[in-house]
Amino acid sequence: MVFMADEGSRFGAPIGLLWKYLFSSEAHDASPTTTRRPTLEKISEVTPLYGSERLLRGRWAPDRLRLSMFPPIPIVTEWLEGVLAGSKFVYVCTPEGPRTRIDVHGEFTSTTLSPKEVEEAAREFLDTEFRDDAPAVRELVVRSR
């Protein structure tokens, strides 16, 4: 297991618009370049199971995540299936006026990767998620004006 903190990413949108984007499956599912064939199964008002094929470490493979979303602050994520199965982490959203800061803290693990490879895969995941979401969030800001 590798404990990681990824702090200081910022979206150019106020926290309310960011949550609107996160809950909009149409907009959110259209932005990723590293997932395909997404499925969403609602478990409760705050918890969906998200399944997809994910491009991670140069390979497409099935994965499944349980997300518990508690606006306006945290998203708790459990990676249930896939290369990082067993990982648990939280996204903490902090409003900063017209922007929102995102910090991620958690333990990442894998049954097939070394600790160094786990950290590399987790950073790749976090980087590509932000890279894919940022333009879609910017577009939502423009459309909301």
Contacts in CASP RR format, 6 or more apart in sequence:
PFRMAT RR
TARGET T0000
AUTHOR 0000-0000-0000
METHOD contacts of the structure
MODEL  1
MVFMADEGSRFGAPIGLLWKYLFSSEAHDASPTTTRRPTLEKISEVTPLY
GSERLLRGRWAPDRLRLSMFPPIPIVTEWLEGVLAGSKFVYVCTPEGPRT
RIDVHGEFTSTTLSPKEVEEAAREFLDTEFRDDAPAVRELVVRSR
1 107 0 8 1.000
1 108 0 8 1.000
1 109 0 8 1.000
1 115 0 8 1.000
1 118 0 8 1.000
2 107 0 8 1.000
2 108 0 8 1.000
2 109 0 8 1.000
2 115 0 8 1.000
2 118 0 8 1.000
2 119 0 8 1.000
2 122 0 8 1.000
3 105 0 8 1.000
3 106 0 8 1.000
3 107 0 8 1.000
4 89 0 8 1.000
4 104 0 8 1.000
4 105 0 8 1.000
4 106 0 8 1.000
4 107 0 8 1.000
4 108 0 8 1.000
4 119 0 8 1.000
4 122 0 8 1.000
4 123 0 8 1.000
5 103 0 8 1.000
5 104 0 8 1.000
5 105 0 8 1.000
5 106 0 8 1.000
6 103 0 8 1.000
6 104 0 8 1.000
6 105 0 8 1.000
6 123 0 8 1.000
6 126 0 8 1.000
7 103 0 8 1.000
7 104 0 8 1.000
8 101 0 8 1.000
8 102 0 8 1.000
8 103 0 8 1.000
9 101 0 8 1.000
9 102 0 8 1.000
9 103 0 8 1.000
9 104 0 8 1.000
9 130 0 8 1.000
10 96 0 8 1.000
10 99 0 8 1.000
10 100 0 8 1.000
10 101 0 8 1.000
10 102 0 8 1.000
11 18 0 8 1.000
11 99 0 8 1.000
11 100 0 8 1.000
11 102 0 8 1.000
11 133 0 8 1.000
11 134 0 8 1.000
11 137 0 8 1.000
12 98 0 8 1.000
12 99 0 8 1.000
12 100 0 8 1.000
12 134 0 8 1.000
12 137 0 8 1.000
12 138 0 8 1.000
12 141 0 8 1.000
13 21 0 8 1.000
13 98 0 8 1.000
13 99 0 8 1.000
13 100 0 8 1.000
13 137 0 8 1.000
13 138 0 8 1.000
13 140 0 8 1.000
13 141 0 8 1.000
14 95 0 8 1.000
14 97 0 8 1.000
14 98 0 8 1.000
14 99 0 8 1.000
14 100 0 8 1.000
15 72 0 8 1.000
15 93 0 8 1.000
15 94 0 8 1.000
15 95 0 8 1.000
15 100 0 8 1.000
16 71 0 8 1.000
16 72 0 8 1.000
16 100 0 8 1.000
17 137 0 8 1.000
17 140 0 8 1.000
17 141 0 8 1.000
17 144 0 8 1.000
18 93 0 8 1.000
18 100 0 8 1.000
18 137 0 8 1.000
19 71 0 8 1.000
19 72 0 8 1.000
19 93 0 8 1.000
20 140 0 8 1.000
21 27 0 8 1.000
21 28 0 8 1.000
21 133 0 8 1.000
21 136 0 8 1.000
21 137 0 8 1.000
21 140 0 8 1.000
22 28 0 8 1.000
22 69 0 8 1.000
22 75 0 8 1.000
23 69 0 8 1.000
25 40 0 8 1.000
27 136 0 8 1.000
27 140 0 8 1.000
28 133 0 8 1.000
28 136 0 8 1.000
29 38 0 8 1.000
30 136 0 8 1.000
31 132 0 8 1.000
31 133 0 8 1.000
31 135 0 8 1.000
31 136 0 8 1.000
32 38 0 8 1.000
32 128 0 8 1.000
32 129 0 8 1.000
32 132 0 8 1.000
33 55 0 8 1.000
33 128 0 8 1.000
33 132 0 8 1.000
34 54 0 8 1.000
34 55 0 8 1.000
34 56 0 8 1.000
34 128 0 8 1.000
34 129 0 8 1.000
34 132 0 8 1.000
35 52 0 8 1.000
35 53 0 8 1.000
35 54 0 8 1.000
35 55 0 8 1.000
36 52 0 8 1.000
36 53 0 8 1.000
36 60 0 8 1.000
37 52 0 8 1.000
37 53 0 8 1.000
38 50 0 8 1.000
38 51 0 8 1.000
38 52 0 8 1.000
39 49 0 8 1.000
39 50 0 8 1.000
39 51 0 8 1.000
39 52 0 8 1.000
40 48 0 8 1.000
40 49 0 8 1.000
40 50 0 8 1.000
40 51 0 8 1.000
41 48 0 8 1.000
41 49 0 8 1.000
42 48 0 8 1.000
43 49 0 8 1.000
43 66 0 8 1.000
46 68 0 8 1.000
46 69 0 8 1.000
46 70 0 8 1.000
47 66 0 8 1.000
47 67 0 8 1.000
47 68 0 8 1.000
47 69 0 8 1.000
48 66 0 8 1.000
48 67 0 8 1.000
48 69 0 8 1.000
49 64 0 8 1.000
49 65 0 8 1.000
49 66 0 8 1.000
49 67 0 8 1.000
49 80 0 8 1.000
50 64 0 8 1.000
50 65 0 8 1.000
50 66 0 8 1.000
50 67 0 8 1.000
51 62 0 8 1.000
51 63 0 8 1.000
51 64 0 8 1.000
51 65 0 8 1.000
52 62 0 8 1.000
52 63 0 8 1.000
53 60 0 8 1.000
53 61 0 8 1.000
53 62 0 8 1.000
53 63 0 8 1.000
54 60 0 8 1.000
54 61 0 8 1.000
54 62 0 8 1.000
54 63 0 8 1.000
54 82 0 8 1.000
54 125 0 8 1.000
56 63 0 8 1.000
56 83 0 8 1.000
56 84 0 8 1.000
56 121 0 8 1.000
56 124 0 8 1.000
56 125 0 8 1.000
57 83 0 8 1.000
57 117 0 8 1.000
57 120 0 8 1.000
57 121 0 8 1.000
57 124 0 8 1.000
61 82 0 8 1.000
61 83 0 8 1.000
62 81 0 8 1.000
62 82 0 8 1.000
63 79 0 8 1.000
63 81 0 8 1.000
63 82 0 8 1.000
63 83 0 8 1.000
63 84 0 8 1.000
63 85 0 8 1.000
64 79 0 8 1.000
64 80 0 8 1.000
64 81 0 8 1.000
64 82 0 8 1.000
65 77 0 8 1.000
65 78 0 8 1.000
65 79 0 8 1.000
65 80 0 8 1.000
66 77 0 8 1.000
66 78 0 8 1.000
66 80 0 8 1.000
67 75 0 8 1.000
67 76 0 8 1.000
67 77 0 8 1.000
68 75 0 8 1.000
68 76 0 8 1.000
68 77 0 8 1.000
69 75 0 8 1.000
70 76 0 8 1.000
72 93 0 8 1.000
72 95 0 8 1.000
73 92 0 8 1.000
73 93 0 8 1.000
73 94 0 8 1.000
74 90 0 8 1.000
74 91 0 8 1.000
74 92 0 8 1.000
74 93 0 8 1.000
75 90 0 8 1.000
75 91 0 8 1.000
75 93 0 8 1.000
76 88 0 8 1.000
76 89 0 8 1.000
76 90 0 8 1.000
77 87 0 8 1.000
77 88 0 8 1.000
77 89 0 8 1.000
77 90 0 8 1.000
77 91 0 8 1.000
78 86 0 8 1.000
78 87 0 8 1.000
78 88 0 8 1.000
79 85 0 8 1.000
79 86 0 8 1.000
79 87 0 8 1.000
79 88 0 8 1.000
80 86 0 8 1.000
83 110 0 8 1.000
83 112 0 8 1.000
83 113 0 8 1.000
83 121 0 8 1.000
84 108 0 8 1.000
84 109 0 8 1.000
84 110 0 8 1.000
84 118 0 8 1.000
84 121 0 8 1.000
84 122 0 8 1.000
84 125 0 8 1.000
85 109 0 8 1.000
85 110 0 8 1.000
85 111 0 8 1.000
86 109 0 8 1.000
87 106 0 8 1.000
87 107 0 8 1.000
87 108 0 8 1.000
87 109 0 8 1.000
87 110 0 8 1.000
87 122 0 8 1.000
88 106 0 8 1.000
88 107 0 8 1.000
89 104 0 8 1.000
89 105 0 8 1.000
89 106 0 8 1.000
89 107 0 8 1.000
89 108 0 8 1.000
90 104 0 8 1.000
90 105 0 8 1.000
90 106 0 8 1.000
91 102 0 8 1.000
91 103 0 8 1.000
91 104 0 8 1.000
92 102 0 8 1.000
92 103 0 8 1.000
92 104 0 8 1.000
92 105 0 8 1.000
93 100 0 8 1.000
93 101 0 8 1.000
93 102 0 8 1.000
94 100 0 8 1.000
94 101 0 8 1.000
94 102 0 8 1.000
94 103 0 8 1.000
95 101 0 8 1.000
102 130 0 8 1.000
104 126 0 8 1.000
108 118 0 8 1.000
108 119 0 8 1.000
108 121 0 8 1.000
108 122 0 8 1.000
109 118 0 8 1.000
110 117 0 8 1.000
110 118 0 8 1.000
110 121 0 8 1.000
113 121 0 8 1.000
END
